[in-house]
């Protein structure tokens, strides 16, 4: 099925595994940023129940989203989360 938005996949290069889709159907995901330890990614998403794009944390083990930018600035689009490679810090880009 071809969807009109980006989909995030996880792939293990250590084994011969197939790509695993981690973006739930209906979620518009853009510009993922992975943390070095690999247990979550930051994504700019537009959930189907919201008209603005927000940065959220997607926890890979639980398959759950944690809202970030919607809590502090709900009526602004947010893009391109940036995660520092040597820390747990992230910076969202806002328009």
N, C-alpha and C positions, 0 to 999 in steps of 0.2 A: 504494500500500500504506500503510495506517495503522499506525504503530508506537506502542506505549504509553509512549513517552518522547520527550524533546525531540531535535530534529535541528538541527545547525548548518549554515547555508548561507552562501555568499559571493555577493554581488551587486555588480556594477559599475554605478554610477549615471552613469558617463560615457558608456557605450555602451548599446546595446539588447540586452544579453546576458540570457540566461535565468539564473535562480538555479542555482548549482552546489552540490550536496550535498558537504560535506567530512567529515561524520561517517560513519565506516565502518558498514555494517550490523552490528547486534549490540552496538554501543557505546551505553551510556546516557550522553548528554551533557547537561549542565545548565550554565546561567549562564556563557556564554562571555565572555571579556574580551579585546578586541583591543588590540594595541600600535599606537601611532600610525604606526610605519613600515610596518606591514601585512604582515610576513613570517611571523608566528606569532600564535596565539591561546592563551590559557590557558583550560582548561575543567575543570570538576569532572565526572569521569566515574566510572562503575562498569563496568569491563570485565567481560566474561562469565566470566573465570576468577578473579574476585576478589569477595569478599562486601562489601567496603568501597568507598565512593566516595572518589576521590583527585583532587587537582589535578595535571594534566599539561599540558605544552606541546605543542601540535599545530603542527608546522612545515608551512606551506602549500605550499612548493615541493617538499618531499620526501614529503609525506603520511605523516609519521612522528610518533609520540608520544614524548615524553621524560618519564619519570616524575619527579615532584618529591616530593610528600608521602609517597608509599608508601616512599620510601627512608629517611625519618627517623621516621615514625610509622605503620607499616603496619596497625595494628589499631584505627584511629579513622576515622570518616567525616569528610571534609573537603568544605566547600561554598564557593561564591561567591568565586572568585578575583578579586582587585582589582588592576588595573594602573594605576600612576600615568601620567597622560597625557604627561608630559614626561620620562619616564625608562624604563629597562628593569627597574624594580623591580616586584615583585608581592607581594601579601599574601594567603594563603589564610585562610579562615574555618573553624575547627574546632568540632565539637560534642563 
